[in-house]
Amino acid sequence: SLDITLVAITVAITVSLTLLLDRTVLGQQIRAVRGNREMALAVGVNVRRIYLLVFAIATLIAGVAALFDGMKFAVTPDMGNQPIFYGFVVAFVAGVTRSPVRVALVGVLIGVVERLSTLWLSESTSALTVFGLLFLFLTMTSAPAGIRQLSGALSREPRVGAPGRARGHA
């Protein structure tokens, strides 16, 4: 079946990328450029070559994904909009500097959320649900102190003599 083949190829690509990044000199160079471009350049890494190779690898993976998408669904001019959106959501949530395994797991999680929202709500609101979860994630990670203060203020009992309340009245 096409779905089993797709899962097998996805696992193979994820394992291959993990091995490439963790066990090869090229992977060390990619991590070095990702971590500090100037320092990688200073120690002799050809940064332009690394950028081109990473772009080529990403393009190859996108091509494989598009091939399977085209085999499974009707091909239309705007068929790439939703996968691009979900790709950005996965990149934000998983973190672009994380391992391919984490990115794959977050991608599966986003896919499950999208499918469940399609079942429970409607197909037209599934992207909105994923966007809402992205917004929630970004809010929680970018302003955790402010959210903790807000949640503490909402759950706190009003003080005796607080403005707007008469003394001695409950």
N, C-alpha and C positions, 0 to 999 in steps of 0.2 A: 504494500500500500504506500501511497505517496506520503502520508503522515509519518509512518515508521521510518521511511527513508529520510525525511526531513529531520526527524529527531536524531537519527544516527549521524547525519552530516553535521548537525549543530553540535553534537557532543564531540565529534572528531575535530571540528574547527576550534572549539573551546579548549580541548586538550592540547591541540597543536600550538595554539597561541600561548597557552600557559607554559608549555615546554620551551617554546621559542624565547619567551621573555625571561624565564628562570634559569635555563641551562645552556644558553649559547652566548657567544661574544656579541653577536648582533643584538640580542636581548639586553645585555649589559649596556651597550651603546644607546639603545632606545631608552632605557631607564635613565641613563645619564643625561641625555638630551632633554627628556621630560622633566627631570629634577632641576637641572641648572644648565641651560644652554651655553652660557659663556664659559663655565668651567669645563664642560665637555669639549668645547672648541679649543680651550687652552691645553687640554691633554691630548689633542690630536684626532678627535672624532670628527669625521666629515659630516657636519650637521645637515648640510643640504642633501647629501645622500640619504641620511636617516629619514629626513622629512619626506623625500620622494618614496623611499621604501615603505614607510608607514602609510602614506597615502595610497600606494599601490596595493598594499595588503587590505586596507579598508575598502578600496574600490572593488577588489576581488570578492570580498565577503558580501558587499552590497549587491554585486552582480549575481552571486549564488542565491542570495535572498530574493532578488527580483525574478530570477529564473523560476524558483519554486512558487513564488507568488503568482507569476503569470501562468504557471501550469495549473494552479488550483482555482484561481478566480479569473474573471473577465479582465482583459487588458484595456485600460482607459487612460486618457491623457493625464488625469489627476490622481491616478492610483497610488502615487508615491507620497502624497501629502500626509496621510495618517501614519504610515510607518516612520516618516521623518520626525513627526511630532512625538511619537512614542520613543524613538531613538534619543531625542533630546531629554525626554522625561527620565529614561533609564540612565543617561549620562549624568544628569543632575543628582538623581537619587543614589546611584551606585558610586558615583565619584569617578571622574575620568582617569584618576591615577591608581585605581584599584585593579585587582587581578581580573582576568577574563572570566573566571569562575563566578566571582561576585557579580559582575555585570550580567552574566547569563542568568543567574538566580534572580536578580532584580527584574530582568526582562521577562522571565517566566511569571514572576509575581504580578507585574504590570499586565501581562496578558490574561492572567486569571481574573484580576480585578476588572479588566475591560469586558471579558466574557460574562462574568457574573452580573455586571451592571447592564449588559445587553439583555440578559435573561430577566432580571428583576425590574429594570426600568424600561428602557427602549434603546434601540440601536442608535438613534440620534443623540441620546444623552450619554452614551458610553465614553466618548472623548471628553465631554464636560466633566464626568466623574474622575477620569484620570487626571485632567487638568486641576481639578479641585484637590485631589490628593497630592499633586505636585506642589500646589500653593501651600497646603497644610505642612508638607515636609519642609519647604523652604522657610516658612514662618517659624516652625519649631526649631530649625537648626540655626537660623540667622539671628533670632532674638530670644534665646531661651530664658535669659534673665528677666526680660520684660514679660514674658508669658507666665513665668513663675510668680512674679509680683501680681499680675492680673488675676491669676487663679487663686492666689492667697487672699487678695482683697475681696474676691467674690465669695469665698468660703468663710471668711472671718465674720464673727458675730459683731453687730454694732456695739460700739463702746457706750458705756453709760455716760450720758451728758453729751452725746455726739450731736453735732448741728442738725437741726430739723426734728429733733425729738425732745419732748418735754421731760424734765427731770421727774423721776419717780413714777412715770407711766410706762407700762410695758407694751 
